[in-house]
Amino acid sequence: MMNEIDIKAGLHTVAGFTFSGVCIGDENKKNLALIFSEVKETIGVAVYTKNDVKAAPVLISQQHDSETPIKRVVLINSGQANAFTGKKGFHDAYHCVSTVANRLSVNKEHVYLGSTGSIGYPIPIDDIIDGIDKVSEGRGSSFIYAQNFIEATMTTDTRPKQAGIRYIDNGKIINIGATVKGSGMIMPNMATMLCTVLTDVNISHDILKSALNTAIDKSFHCTTVDGDTSTNDTVFLLANGYAKNKKIELQDASYELFVKNLTKLLEHLAKEMIADGEGITKFITIKVSGVPSEENGKSIAFSIANSPLVKTALFGEQMNWGRILMAAGKAYTGLDFNRLNMKINNIQVIRESEPTDDKSHNEAAQTLKNRDIEICLDLNQGDYEFTAWTCDFSYEYVKINAGYIS
């Protein structure tokens, strides 16, 4: 299947990589994950959280990015985020890097490191060091090994989320596979998410970095669950050149084709992440159009998407469109709302800033029983638009987060 998302594909469909996920310590779930590239020339790029409080693995991975483009290892632990853990946190993280590098005979700067879980708690370093032998020896390239990797990265996720896409460029088949974990503390500038993307494309490092930034702006940076940005958010992208295509070194037609397919894949996973949001009962799409700039649309869309009053009203299936307008206005864009049109699930409820009739409102109210809800605002003041994806706030969301130590 070419140029289409394949939910049966994923990491394992990209040749040249092996995977492992194991249980360490006293946990009853897999919690240490590893990817290893068998190709020495594999390059890597990453995008990290913009939170001012960055976890030790984020800072170390950033340092490794500055030292070399070669990346052959992704090591992730779940359970503790190793964020705000002081000097011990950095010492433990460096210990993980040096141990896995020695075990796999690579340079330390060839390692990407990730952690996810509770903030402020040290990682179980002795268990992880002991587990690195186990996770290194237990590698494989099939679906089950990739699934083990994914399961070992999960925290409050209810299910694994991965997919793949393949396309043809000048006669060469290019594969991209990806997985994402995350279901809460989700907001642009990443989320409480870790995403790993693998591809066999032959591409230069700078061009790969540009492609990832472009794809993320149109996918993960369009999502929010609760408006919070975590300390550990990272997207890793490794490319091993296995496809043997002519190397992409310019932003030419081959580059655009790669970006198009990468974006499609990451958009799919971004929506999957929202659909697996903590306690979700509604998947909500917010489209803002007719604005003077994309930034205007983004501000309004996220102001609505992050409003607790909007999210709780939609959970309660209440046709409280006043909350939507309140949230749009508190984006402080300074735009004129006197020409506004608004539709809920394609039913017009406001026309030129005047409420439509009761029949339309009642019809729209009935559609709020659906799991998928689309809210469209047209301000009729420009040619730009922006779409955000979010979910509702349910009783279960409060229950999960009241009982989870961040």
Secondary structure, DSSP 8 states (H G I E B T S, - for coil): --SS-BTT-SGGGSTTEEEEEE--TT-SS--EEEEEES-TT-EEEEEE---SS--HHHHHHHHHHHH-SB--EEEEEEEE---S-HHHHHHHHHHHHHHHHHHHT--GGGEEEEEEEETT----HHHHHHHHHHHHHT-B-SHHHHHHHHHHH-SS-SS--EEEEEEEETTEEEEEEEEEE-SSSB-SS-BS-EEEEEE---B-HHHHHHHHHHHHHTTGGGB-SSS---SS-EEEEEE--TT----B-SSSHHHHHHHHHHHHHHHHHHHHHHHT-TT---EEEEEEEEESSHHHHHHHHHHHHT-HHHHHHHHTT---HHHHHHHHHTT------TT-EEEETTEEEEETTEE--HHHHHHHHHHTTSSEEEEEEE-SS-SEEEEEEEE---HHHHHHHHS---
